[in-house]
Amino acid sequence: MYTQSFSVPDGTEDVKSVGLKAVPKALSAQDAALQAAFDARIDADGRIEPREWMPEAYRKTLVRQISQHAHSEIVGMLPEGNWISRAPSLKRKTILIAKVQDEAGHGLYLYSAAETLGTSRDQMLDALHSGKAKYSSIFNYPTLNWADVGVVGWLVDGAAIMNQVPLCRCSYGPYARAMVRVCKEESFHQRQGYEALLIMMQGTAEQKAMVQDAVNRWWWKCLAMFGPPDADSPNSAQGMRWGIKRISNDDLRQKFVDATVPQAKVLGVTLPDPDLKWNEARQAHDYGQIDWDEFWATVNGNGPCNKERLGARVKAWNDGAWVREAALAHAKKQQQRQMKEAA
């Protein structure tokens, strides 16, 4: 699922003003040589692999970004999972089950990628459950009816694809490789969401009104998913310098708007922006102002579903403790048996 710009800092930092703070420090001759080799690899658009030297700031930035991405996939299961038991047909139920399972898999791929950077899954999940780590703010809004599920597939996953496809070229190898499969599956998610809305728009006046209402509620939140404007996103420049981020927040947002306008026309809905119009000079759409106060309030834990989402994750983790303990006990037993047989 996902994803807003992952340059949003974790909870211990000032989310409006934080940047990557370079601490001047004299490098040893060895470290200077390693830094030069790293810079040359980045400048050549090469890949950095787990066992290769990397600056500590690069590693920390990746841990934060990949873990936030993983958390977003896991928490992102909740708004749609809520509708599995209430899907309008067996076909829709089957599709939604498959989609939610995909999101769980995405989270596991990404936790595994983050673990290659020296952080454990337990550490990442502890940060999530304590509220220190962030996840995409889009998942702190409710899915009020079935049209919301379709709009999440069309717009939220559409924004995710726009954000995530460039990550397939990320400079960190395990992250880039994980994103290849994630993006293929997210493309299916967007198509099924759009197809579900097409069916509803061929239905009754009430169904059409449900779709339009859902679009009205989700449109601006999806535009905010790409993160703050470039001028207010101090982490983006360094992320792009390192090849972690490939396209700026504002450019990704513009690409999303331009791609979505013709899709909305085919669907027969109106995007809720009176300022939305084609700019011939720019060869792109102009659009209105995003409510960044709402965005930051939600990021800071004051959205309509923040407490509910985090509470659900903590409960699931606690309820599943016996499964993890049993799996570890079984693995230990198998290891002891293998050692005994090898002796």
C-alpha positions as CSV (number, residue, x, y, z in Angstrom):
1,M,0.0,0.0,0.0
2,Y,1.4,3.0,1.1
3,T,3.1,5.7,1.1
4,Q,3.7,9.3,1.9
5,S,7.1,10.8,1.5
6,F,9.3,8.8,3.9
7,S,11.3,11.9,4.9
8,V,8.9,12.4,7.8
9,P,11.1,12.1,10.9
10,D,10.3,9.8,13.9
11,G,8.6,10.9,17.0
12,T,11.6,12.0,19.0
13,E,12.3,14.8,16.4
14,D,10.7,18.1,15.5
15,V,8.7,17.0,12.5
16,K,8.4,20.5,11.0
17,S,11.9,21.6,11.2
18,V,14.2,18.6,11.3
19,G,16.8,18.1,8.6
20,L,19.8,15.8,8.2
21,K,22.3,17.5,10.5
22,A,25.8,17.0,9.2
23,V,28.2,17.0,12.1
24,P,31.6,18.3,11.0
25,K,34.1,15.6,11.9
26,A,37.7,15.0,10.7
27,L,37.9,11.7,8.8
28,S,40.8,9.4,9.2
29,A,42.7,8.6,6.0
30,Q,40.9,5.2,5.8
31,D,37.5,6.7,6.3
32,A,38.2,9.4,3.8
33,A,39.1,6.7,1.2
34,L,35.9,4.8,2.1
35,Q,33.8,7.9,1.8
36,A,35.4,8.7,-1.6
37,A,34.6,5.2,-2.9
38,F,31.0,5.5,-1.6
39,D,30.5,8.9,-3.3
40,A,32.0,7.6,-6.5
41,R,29.5,4.6,-6.5
42,I,26.6,7.0,-5.9
43,D,27.8,9.4,-8.6
44,A,28.0,6.5,-11.0
45,D,24.4,5.6,-10.2
46,G,25.6,2.3,-8.6
47,R,24.1,0.1,-5.9
48,I,25.2,-0.1,-2.3
49,E,25.0,-3.6,-0.8
50,P,24.6,-4.5,2.9
51,R,28.3,-5.6,3.5
52,E,29.7,-2.5,1.8
53,W,30.8,0.5,3.7
54,M,28.3,3.4,4.0
55,P,28.2,6.6,6.0
56,E,26.3,6.3,9.2
57,A,23.8,9.1,8.2
58,Y,23.0,7.1,5.0
59,R,22.4,4.0,7.0
60,K,20.2,5.8,9.6
61,T,18.2,7.5,6.8
62,L,17.5,4.1,5.2
63,V,16.5,2.4,8.4
64,R,14.0,5.2,9.1
65,Q,12.6,5.3,5.6
66,I,12.4,1.5,5.1
67,S,11.0,0.8,8.5
68,Q,8.4,3.6,8.1
69,H,7.5,2.1,4.7
70,A,7.1,-1.4,6.3
71,H,5.0,0.0,9.1
72,S,2.8,1.7,6.5
73,E,2.2,-1.6,4.7
74,I,1.2,-3.4,7.9
75,V,-1.0,-0.6,9.4
76,G,-2.4,-0.1,5.9
77,M,-4.0,-3.5,6.1
78,L,-6.5,-2.2,8.7
79,P,-8.7,0.2,6.8
80,E,-9.5,-2.3,4.1
81,G,-9.3,-5.4,6.3
82,N,-12.3,-3.9,8.1
83,W,-14.4,-4.5,5.0
84,I,-13.5,-8.2,4.3
85,S,-16.5,-9.5,6.2
86,R,-18.8,-6.9,4.6
87,A,-17.7,-7.1,1.0
88,P,-20.8,-7.0,-1.3
89,S,-20.0,-10.3,-3.1
90,L,-17.8,-13.4,-2.9
91,K,-15.7,-12.0,-5.8
92,R,-15.1,-8.7,-4.0
93,K,-14.3,-10.6,-0.7
94,T,-11.8,-12.8,-2.5
95,I,-10.1,-9.9,-4.2
96,L,-9.9,-7.9,-0.9
97,I,-8.5,-10.9,1.0
98,A,-5.8,-11.3,-1.6
99,K,-5.0,-7.6,-1.5
100,V,-4.7,-7.4,2.3
101,Q,-2.4,-10.5,2.2
102,D,-0.3,-8.7,-0.4
103,E,0.2,-5.8,2.0
104,A,1.3,-8.1,4.8
105,G,3.9,-9.6,2.4
106,H,5.1,-6.1,1.4
107,G,5.7,-5.3,5.1
108,L,7.7,-8.5,5.5
109,Y,9.9,-7.8,2.5
110,L,10.6,-4.3,3.8
111,Y,11.3,-5.4,7.4
112,S,13.8,-7.9,5.9
113,A,15.4,-5.2,3.8
114,A,15.8,-2.9,6.9
115,E,17.3,-5.8,8.9
116,T,20.2,-5.9,6.5
117,L,21.2,-2.5,7.8
118,G,21.8,-3.9,11.3
119,T,18.5,-3.1,13.0
120,S,16.3,-5.9,14.3
121,R,12.6,-6.4,13.6
122,D,11.9,-6.3,17.3
123,Q,13.5,-2.9,17.5
124,M,11.5,-1.6,14.6
125,L,8.2,-2.9,15.9
126,D,8.9,-1.6,19.4
127,A,9.4,1.8,17.9
128,L,6.1,1.5,16.1
129,H,4.1,0.2,19.1
130,S,5.6,2.9,21.4
131,G,4.5,5.6,19.0
132,K,8.1,6.7,18.3
133,A,8.1,5.5,14.6
134,K,5.9,7.0,12.0
135,Y,3.8,5.4,9.3
136,S,1.8,6.9,6.4
137,S,-0.7,9.4,7.8
138,I,-3.2,8.3,5.1
139,F,-4.1,5.3,7.1
140,N,-5.4,7.3,10.0
141,Y,-8.7,8.0,8.2
142,P,-11.8,5.8,8.3
143,T,-13.2,3.8,5.4
144,L,-16.9,4.6,5.9
145,N,-18.4,2.5,3.1
146,W,-17.6,0.2,0.2
147,A,-16.9,3.1,-2.1
148,D,-14.0,4.1,0.2
149,V,-12.4,0.7,-0.4
150,G,-12.5,1.3,-4.2
151,V,-11.2,4.9,-3.8
152,V,-8.3,3.6,-1.6
153,G,-7.4,1.2,-4.3
154,W,-7.6,3.8,-7.1
155,L,-6.2,6.9,-5.4
156,V,-4.2,5.8,-2.4
157,D,-2.5,2.9,-4.2
158,G,-2.2,5.1,-7.3
159,A,-0.2,7.6,-5.2
160,A,1.8,4.7,-3.8
161,I,2.7,3.5,-7.2
162,M,3.8,7.0,-8.3
163,N,5.9,7.2,-5.2
164,Q,7.3,3.7,-5.2
165,V,8.3,3.0,-8.8
166,P,11.3,5.4,-8.6
167,L,12.4,3.4,-5.5
168,C,13.0,0.4,-7.8
169,R,16.1,2.5,-8.7
170,C,17.1,3.3,-5.1
171,S,20.8,3.2,-4.5
172,Y,20.4,0.6,-1.7
173,G,20.2,-2.8,-3.3
174,P,17.9,-4.8,-0.9
175,Y,15.3,-1.9,-0.9
176,A,15.4,-1.5,-4.6
177,R,14.9,-5.2,-5.2
178,A,12.0,-5.5,-2.7
179,M,10.3,-2.7,-4.5
180,V,10.2,-4.5,-7.8
181,R,7.7,-7.0,-6.6
182,V,5.8,-4.5,-4.4
183,C,5.2,-2.2,-7.4
184,K,3.9,-5.1,-9.5
185,E,1.4,-6.0,-6.9
186,E,0.4,-2.4,-6.1
187,S,-0.5,-2.0,-9.8
188,F,-3.0,-4.8,-9.5
189,H,-4.4,-3.2,-6.4
190,Q,-5.0,0.1,-8.2
191,R,-6.7,-1.6,-11.1
192,Q,-9.0,-3.6,-8.9
193,G,-10.0,-0.5,-7.0
194,Y,-10.7,1.5,-10.2
195,E,-12.7,-1.4,-11.7
196,A,-14.8,-1.6,-8.5
197,L,-15.6,2.1,-8.9
198,L,-16.5,1.7,-12.5
199,I,-19.1,-0.9,-11.6
200,M,-20.5,1.3,-8.9
201,M,-20.7,4.3,-11.3
202,Q,-22.9,2.1,-13.6
203,G,-25.3,1.5,-10.7
204,T,-27.9,3.6,-8.8
205,A,-27.9,7.3,-8.1
206,E,-27.1,6.4,-4.5
207,Q,-24.0,4.3,-5.5
208,K,-22.7,7.1,-7.7
209,A,-23.2,9.6,-4.8
210,M,-21.2,7.2,-2.6
211,V,-18.3,7.2,-5.0
212,Q,-18.3,11.0,-5.4
213,D,-18.4,11.4,-1.6
214,A,-15.5,9.1,-1.1
215,V,-13.5,10.9,-3.8
216,N,-14.2,14.2,-2.1
217,R,-12.9,12.9,1.3
218,W,-9.8,11.2,0.0
219,W,-8.5,13.4,-2.8
220,W,-6.7,16.0,-0.7
221,K,-5.3,13.5,1.7
222,C,-3.8,11.6,-1.2
223,L,-2.1,14.7,-2.5
224,A,-0.5,15.2,0.9
225,M,0.9,11.6,0.8
226,F,3.8,12.8,-1.3
227,G,5.1,14.8,1.6
228,P,5.5,18.5,2.3
229,P,6.5,20.9,-0.5
230,D,10.1,20.7,-1.5
231,A,10.9,24.0,0.1
232,D,9.7,22.6,3.5
233,S,11.3,19.1,3.1
234,P,14.9,19.5,4.2
235,N,15.6,15.7,4.0
236,S,14.6,15.4,0.4
237,A,17.7,17.0,-1.1
238,Q,20.1,14.7,0.8
239,G,18.0,11.7,0.0
240,M,18.2,12.6,-3.7
241,R,21.9,13.2,-3.5
242,W,22.3,9.7,-2.1
243,G,20.0,8.2,-4.7
244,I,17.5,7.0,-2.1
245,K,14.9,9.3,-3.4
246,R,14.8,9.9,-7.2
247,I,12.0,12.4,-7.8
248,S,11.1,15.4,-5.5
249,N,7.8,15.5,-3.6
250,D,6.4,18.3,-5.7
251,D,7.3,16.6,-9.0
252,L,5.7,13.3,-7.9
253,R,2.6,15.1,-6.8
254,Q,2.3,16.9,-10.2
255,K,2.7,13.5,-12.0
256,F,0.0,12.0,-9.9
257,V,-2.4,14.9,-10.6
258,D,-1.8,14.8,-14.3
259,A,-2.3,11.0,-14.4
260,T,-5.4,11.1,-12.3
261,V,-7.4,13.8,-14.1
262,P,-8.2,11.7,-17.2
263,Q,-9.0,8.7,-15.1
264,A,-11.5,10.7,-13.1
265,K,-13.1,11.9,-16.4
266,V,-13.5,8.3,-17.6
267,L,-14.9,7.3,-14.2
268,G,-17.4,10.1,-14.3
269,V,-16.4,11.8,-11.0
270,T,-15.4,15.3,-10.2
271,L,-12.1,16.0,-8.4
272,P,-13.0,18.4,-5.5
273,D,-10.7,21.2,-6.5
274,P,-12.2,24.4,-8.1
275,D,-8.6,25.5,-9.0
276,L,-7.8,22.3,-10.9
277,K,-7.2,23.3,-14.6
278,W,-4.8,22.6,-17.4
279,N,-1.9,25.1,-17.7
280,E,-0.9,25.2,-21.4
281,A,2.3,27.0,-20.6
282,R,3.5,24.4,-18.1
283,Q,1.9,21.5,-19.9
284,A,0.6,20.4,-16.6
285,H,-2.4,20.9,-14.3
286,D,-2.6,23.7,-11.8
287,Y,-4.3,22.7,-8.5
288,G,-5.3,24.3,-5.2
289,Q,-3.6,24.5,-1.8
290,I,-3.3,21.4,0.4
291,D,-4.3,21.7,4.1
292,W,-0.9,21.1,5.6
293,D,-2.1,21.9,9.1
294,E,-4.4,18.8,8.9
295,F,-1.5,16.8,7.5
296,W,0.9,17.7,10.4
297,A,-1.8,17.2,13.0
298,T,-2.4,13.7,11.7
299,V,1.3,12.9,11.5
300,N,1.6,14.1,15.1
301,G,-1.0,11.6,16.3
302,N,-4.2,13.7,16.2
303,G,-5.9,12.2,13.2
304,P,-9.4,10.6,13.5
305,C,-8.0,7.0,13.7
306,N,-4.5,7.3,15.1
307,K,-5.2,5.8,18.4
308,E,-7.4,3.1,16.9
309,R,-4.8,2.0,14.3
310,L,-2.0,1.8,16.8
311,G,-4.1,0.1,19.4
312,A,-5.1,-2.5,16.9
313,R,-1.5,-3.2,16.0
314,V,-0.4,-3.5,19.6
315,K,-3.3,-5.9,20.4
316,A,-2.4,-8.0,17.4
317,W,1.2,-8.2,18.5
318,N,0.3,-9.1,22.0
319,D,-2.3,-11.7,20.9
320,G,0.2,-13.3,18.6
321,A,2.9,-13.7,21.3
322,W,2.2,-17.4,21.8
323,V,2.6,-18.1,18.1
324,R,6.0,-16.4,18.0
325,E,7.1,-18.3,21.2
326,A,5.9,-21.6,19.7
327,A,7.8,-21.0,16.5
328,L,11.0,-20.2,18.3
329,A,10.6,-23.2,20.5
330,H,10.1,-25.4,17.5
331,A,13.1,-23.9,15.7
332,K,15.3,-24.5,18.8
333,K,14.1,-28.1,19.0
334,Q,14.9,-28.7,15.3
335,Q,18.3,-27.2,15.7
336,Q,19.1,-29.4,18.7
337,R,17.9,-32.5,16.8
338,Q,20.1,-31.6,13.9
339,M,23.1,-31.0,16.1
340,K,22.5,-34.4,17.9
341,E,22.3,-36.2,14.5
342,A,25.5,-34.5,13.3
343,A,27.4,-35.5,16.4
